[in-house]
Amino acid sequence: MSDEEYEFLAHIPVGDPAVEAFNRISIALDAPVTAGPDGSPCVQADGLLIYGSEVDEEERSLARALGVEANLTLTFVDLSHGRGEMLIRVVQNMMRVVLLFAEMSGTSAVLTQDYTEDAIVLRIRDGELTLNQGWEGWELWPEVLAIIPAPRRMERVRGDG
């Protein structure tokens, strides 16, 4: 994940998904919500920057191809520059945030490393979290997998299948 961005394309069934999302993120990471350079909400904590944006047409099309009618994009930016322990905390915090939304009734989402279906990290659908067994991060960072409650559903996740 070093110096990488991950996109969380989500449908959060509330009136203002960005406000709800950032309130939850702020509490979970014990960090304030601030405004980014473009005015969008963001939270920065322990080497992780999270900013939100409305779903543009490219993201909406990608989200649909991945099985989600997205109404919010969260971007996770690793600021650790690959530093061992800090990098692990960054990835763990990213997963903690994703788990917040997995617990929200009616949420559907995908977390992807880039805009290809082969880069899906996980999917949330109908309250069920499915980890992509093809994502190498589970092997690289067992400490990250450890924060996801068992039993874990792990299978090959691609497209809207």
N, C-alpha and C positions, 0 to 999 in steps of 0.2 A: 504494500500500500504506500510505501514511501513516496512522498511528493505526488500522490495520486488523488484523484477525485472519484467519488462514488456517487451515483445518482439514485435517489429513492423516489420512484414515481408512484404516487399513492392516490387512492380515492379514500378520503376521510369524510364520513357521512355526518358532517356538522355544517352549520351556516357559514362560518368563516374558518376554513381549515387551517390557514396560516396562523391565525391568532391562537386557536386551540393547540396546534402543534407546538408553537414556540412557548406557550405557557407551560406545557408538559415538559419540553426539553429543558427549559430554564430551571424548573424544579428538580428534575432528575440529575442535571449536571451541576446544580448549585452555582449557576452563572446567570448574569442578567441578559435580557434581550436588548440588543442595540440595533441601530440602523446601519446597514452596509453602505458602501459608496453610492449605490444606486437607489438607496432608500429602503431596500428590502430588509426584512428582519434577519438578524443573525445572532448566534450564540458562539462564544469562543471559550473553550475550557481545556486545559491540560493537553495542549498540542492539537486539538481538534477544532476546526471552524465549521459551523453548520450555517448555511444560509438558505433561505426559501425564495421561491419565485412561482409566479403563475405558470401554468403549463402552456408552452407555446405549441404551435401546430406540429413541429417536428417531434417534440416530446410526446404530444398526444397520439400521434401516429405510431411512434415506437411503443408507447404504453399499450395501445390497442393490440399491436402485434404480439405483445407479451402478456395479453390477457387482462389488462387493467384499464378502466375508464378513469384516468388520473385527473384530479382537481388540484394537486399540489406537487411540486418538485422540491425535494430537499437535497442539497448538495453537501456532501461531507468532504472536507479538505484536510488531508494529513499535513500538519505543520511540524512534525517531529523530525523531518529530514532523515528518516530511517534509523534514528537512535533507539537501540534495543528495547529497554524497558519502557521508554516513553512511547515507542511505536506500538507495543502491545497494549498499553493503556488507551491509546487512541482507537485502536481497532475494537477493544472491549467496550469503550464508551459508545462507539458507533453502533455496536450490537445492542447495547442497553437501550439506546434511543429507539432502534428498530423494534425491540421487544415491547416498548410502550405502545406502539401502534398495533402490534399483533394482538394485544389484549383488548383493543377497542372493538366493540361489536360492529360489524358491517364494514370494517376496513378491508380494502384489498390493495396490494402493493407489490412491487418488485424492487429489489436492491440490485443494481447492476454496476459492474466495474467500468464498462464502456457501453457504447450503443450497439452491441451485438448480442444476440440471444445466447451465445456461448459464454458470455461474461456474467450471466445471472448468478448472484450470490445466494439469494433466497427469494421465496415468494410467500405472500400472505394472501389467503383466499378463504372466505367464509369462516374467519376466525381460526384458521389452521395455518401454522407456520411450516413450510417445507424448505429444508436446506438443500442446496444443489450439491450433490455428492461430487460433481465435477470441479467445484471451486477449490483451488489449491490452498487457499487460506486456512481451511480446516486442518490440514496436515502441518502447515507452516506454523500455525499459532494454536496449539491445543488449549492454551489458556483462554482463548476466545471461545472456543467450542464449549469449554467448561462452564461459562456463564449462562448458556442456553439450557433451560430446564429440561430434564428427561421426563418422559420419553421423547426423543427427538425423531422427527420424521425426516429421513434423508433419502433422496432419490435424484435421478437425473431430471433437472428442470430446464425446459427449453420452451421457447415460444408460448403459446397459450395452451399447451398440452398439459 
